Amino acid sequence: MDKKIRVLIADDHAVLRAGVNMLLTAQPDMEVIGEASNSEEAISKTIELKPDVLLLDITMPGPGGIEVIRKLKAEGLPVAILVLTMHEDEGYFRETLSSGALGYIPKKAADTELISAIRVVNSGQVFLYPSLTKNLVKELIYSGAFDKEPEADSYGRLSRREREVLQLVAQGYTNQQMADRLFLSVKTIETYKTRVMEKLDLHSRVELVRYALQRGLLTNEQSDGGQKS
């Protein structure tokens, strides 16, 4: 059997931790290696136990989840951080991703979506919950990002395939989903993504979504993308 995904659960509600623990323990490819009930414990136990995935609430006692993310990233730990929260707020959503989290999923999400999200971030990919991605796109549209024209020569530097990958990434497709859709290997997809980010001087998925909007590559209806079940 392949190596199990080692998960640390950080949440100040004991009942929720117990429920998530039972859910994950029942998965053949996952194991819960510890729990934390506040921000300080989340940091210390992540450093001590070195989980593959940290399942993190952002409104725990202490400095808060955003600060936990920043401190762990400053430590250079190779942990994939997935935020599990009751807040469906675009501000939290953007800030957690820009701080270094690989995913953001509300606590109301189905068990199957949480399991899928853990597997996605563990593979190094970004998990975006569809409704939150849709709200982000709406916000960018209303802010006028859709109407602002980016530099004309940047997009022209992309090949046809790179433009396809740009659009799919902005829509929320994972590397595997893009590989299946374009009949390419995951490694090739990763290469295309790297080229796109370098050529356009983009550094996050939020910047990429904004750029796709500016270019008219992404509509509100498309924003649910590859994360639909």
N, C-alpha and C positions, 0 to 999 in steps of 0.2 A: 504494500500500500504506500502511496505517496505521502510525503511529510504533511502532517496536519497543520492547518492554519492556527497559530497560537494567538488567542484573543484576550485582551485585558479590558474589563468592563468598568468604566468610571461614571458613576451616577450617584447622587445623594439619596435616592429612594431605594430602600432595601428590597421592597416588593418588586420593583421593576428589574433590579439586578438579578433577583432570584428567577424571575420569569424568563429574562433573556438568557441567563445561564442555562436553564433547562432546555431552551430552544436550541442553543448552539451546541450543547453537549450531545444532543440527539442527532447532530449532523455527522456523518462518517468522516468528513474532511476537516473538522474543527474541534478545538479543545479550548476551554476557558482556563487560563493559567493564573488568574487572580482578579480581584475586585478592588476598587477604590471608591471612597465616599466623599472625597473633597479634592480640591485642586492640587494641594500639596502632595497627597497620596498618589494622585494620578501621575505626577511628575516623578516622584521617588520610585514608585513601583514600575514605571515604564523603564527607567534607567536600570533598576535592579533586575527585572524579569525579561527585558528585551522582547516584548511581544511582536508578532508580525503585524497585528492590527490593534490599534487602540480605539475602542468604541467610547466616544466621549460626549458627555452632556456639557453644554457651554454655560449653564447657570448654576453651577455647584458652589458651595461655600468656599471662600478663599478668593484668590485673584481672578478666577473665572476661566472658562474654557479657552477664550482667545489667547490669554496670557500663557496658558498651558501649551497651546500649539506653538507659540513663538519661542518659548523656552526650550521645548523639546527639539525644535528645528535648529535652534542655536547650538544645541548639544551635538548636532549632526547625527542623531540616531536614525537608523533606517526603518522607522516604524511608519506604517500607513495609518493615517488618522481619519476616522469616519465619525462625523458629528451626528449624534442621535439626539434630537431635541424636540420640545413641544412648540418651539418658535418657528413659524413660517414667515420669517421676516427677511426681506431682501437685503437689509443692512447687515444682519448677522451672516446671511448666506454669502455675500460678497467678501465680508471681512474674514470669515473662516477660510475661504478658498485662497484669498490673497496671503493669508498668514501661513499657509502650507498644508491645510487639510486636503485630502483627496476626495472627500464626499460629504454630502449633507442630506440627511434624511429625517423626516418628521416622525415622532413617536406613534402617530396614528397610522403609519404605513403598515401594510400587511407583512406577516412574518416572512413570506416568500421574498418580498422586496428587500427586507433587511438582510436575509441570507445572501441574496444576489449581490447586494451592495458590498458586503464584506468580501466576497470572492472577487469582485471587480477591483476594489482598492488594493487588495492583497496582490493582485497581478500588476500593480503599478499604474492602473488606469483610473480615470476620474469618473465618479458616479454622481450624476446630477438628477435629483428627483424631478420628474416631468413638470409638475405644477409650479415648482420654484423656478425652473428654467424658463417657463412660459412667462412668469411674472417679471423676470429679469429682462426678457426681450421687450415686454410691454413698456417697462420703465425706460429702456434705451430709446424706444420709439418716441415716447412722450417727451423725453429730454431733448429731442432733436437730433440724436445721433444718426438717425436714419437719413436726415437731410444733409448732413455734413459730408462733403466729398473728400475722401482720402487722397493722398498724393497719387497722381495718375500713373507714374511709372512703376510703383510698387507691385500692383496687381499684375501688370504686364510682364513682370519677371517670372511669374508662375507658369509652369507647364499645365497642359490640360488636366493631367492626372493630379497634380498638386492642387488645382482649383477644386477638383472633385473631393479630395480629402479635406480641404479647408471647409467646404460646405457641410460635409458629414460630421466633422469634429464639432462644428458650431451647433449642429442639430442634436448633439449628445450621444452619438454612436460611439461604442467602445472600439478598441483596436480590432478585436475579433469580429465584431459585427461589420466593420468596414472591410476587413479582409474577405469575409464571406460575400459581401455585396459586390466587391470589385474583383473577386477571384484572384486575390493576391495573398501572399503570406503576411502574418502579423509583423514579422521583421521588416518587410518591405513597407508596410503601412507606417511603422515607426520612423523609418527613414524619410518617407514623404512628409510626415508631420514635422520632423526636425527641420527639413528644408524650408517648409512653409513658414515656420516660426522665425527662422533666421532671415529669410528674404524679406519678410514683412516687419521684422523687428518687434515681434509680439512675445509676451512673456507669461501670459496666463490665458485660461479659457474665457474669462470675462472680456479681455482685450480682443480675443479672437471673435467672440460673438458680436462685439461692437463693430469690429471691422467688417464682418460678414453682413451686418445690417447696413452699414454705410455703402457697401457695394451692391446692395439689393439681392444678396444671395440667400437671405433668410427671412421668411415671413413669420408672423405670429403663429400660424397654423403649423408650421414646420418645427416649431420649437420643442414639441414633445419628442421628436426624433427617435433615436434607437433605444431609449429606455422604456418604451411602451412594452407591456407584456402581452 
